[in-house]
Amino acid sequence: MSTIAQQDREITGGVDTHKDTHTAAAIDSAGRPLGAEQFEATAAGYRKLLAWLRSFGTLVLVGVEGTGAYGAGLARYLHEQGMSVVEIDRPDRKARRWQGKSDPVDAEAAARAALARRRTGIPKQRDGQVEALRSLRVARRSAVRQRADVQRQMKTLVISAPEELRAALRELGDKQLITTCAASRPDAARAGEPAVAARLALRTLARRHQRLTEEVGELDELIHPLTADIAPALLALNGVGSDVAGQLLVTVGQNPERLRSEAAFAMLCGAAPLPASSGRTQRHRLNRGGDRAANSALYRIVLCRLRWDERTKRYMERRTKEGLSKKEIIRCLKRYIAREIYQILTAPTPTTITAEQLTTAA
């Protein structure tokens, strides 16, 4: 083939990403394979990978697996180079059983999925404030979970402790238990005695709990102003705090325009109703897919509004009279709130949701 014809040929690339290496495959606009090659997962490897794909013709699209994990660096580099990148979902298991599995096979499958726009999405941009917020939230979530584990371990130790120690601690509240145990001074020389060992263990756990609480507080001091700077209108919503707002921002990403519609955002959050009708029964059921952390954030907003927002209380009463269960009503409210949040995250000027729209959320 002549050089001119090769330059006019449109190329779609696919990349199977791993920790140390990335395997790329190239196909033309008709889906014919042109080659596969492996590159190092480094900055130099990214440059070589892009140059290799462009050597076949005009590169119009690249499908990358795992843009939020092993493929994050490559996706960021391709975006900086002005390339169109789509995220490839997990390969179809039925096709994999027939075709087998290898890095070149997976890379070619990614290229074909990108060409057909099948099971693809626009990846999140990881070069802005939302990415910084995500990193801080990872550390905070870890500290919160460890703190909860420490508290459970302390209560378990109190239950199994010798009677004298158990009687002294079993009636204390959580905060008082931690304060009391952290301030205790058991004799380390008597660590071979069960009661003293239990006191030493409780003191260690209590002080660890206090340090984790300090970590959470320090991270909150960083997260709240950052969240307020990114989306002040989101924090102004009823029932939305910095933790909930931070999770929703991380779910959407730095580029909310990647979401095609508010229905797509609801599906991403697992709040889009799924039909569950049969025969004379016409109903919808809960969506168990999507980002469950985002779904949990919507659930917390619903609980807060059911307690404090009069409009939401009236909606609950009306839908209950119509025969809906509490679970179904919460599903409807999640869908409504997803619409409200989507409009705030994507519109330069936040749009006010009218009370009449609450009904159409179902």
Sequence and secondary structure as in RCSB ss.txt:
>XXXX:A:sequence
MSTIAQQDREITGGVDTHKDTHTAAAIDSAGRPLGAEQFEATAAGYRKLLAWLRSFGTLVLVGVEGTGAYGAGLA
RYLHEQGMSVVEIDRPDRKARRWQGKSDPVDAEAAARAALARRRTGIPKQRDGQVEALRSLRVARRSAVRQRADV
QRQMKTLVISAPEELRAALRELGDKQLITTCAASRPDAARAGEPAVAARLALRTLARRHQRLTEEVGELDELIHP
LTADIAPALLALNGVGSDVAGQLLVTVGQNPERLRSEAAFAMLCGAAPLPASSGRTQRHRLNRGGDRAANSALYR
IVLCRLRWDERTKRYMERRTKEGLSKKEIIRCLKRYIAREIYQILTAPTPTTITAEQLTTAA
>XXXX:A:secstr
  HHHHHHSEEEEEEEE SSEEEEEEEETT  EEEEEEEESSHHHHHHHHHHHHTTSEEEEEEEE TTTTTHHHH
HHHHHTT  EEEE    HHHHHHH   HHHHHHHHHHHHHHT SEE     SSHHHHHHHHHHHHHHHHHHHHHH
HHHHHHHHHHS HHHHHHHTT  HHHHHHHHHH    GGGTTSHHHHHHHHHHHHHHHHHHHHHHHHHHHHHHHH
HHHHH HHHHTSTT  HHHHHHHHHHH S GGGS SHHHHHHHTT S EE  BTTB  EE    S HHHHHHHHH
HHHHHHHH HHHHHHHHHHHHTT  HHHHHHHHHHHHHHHHHHHHH SS     TTHHHHT 
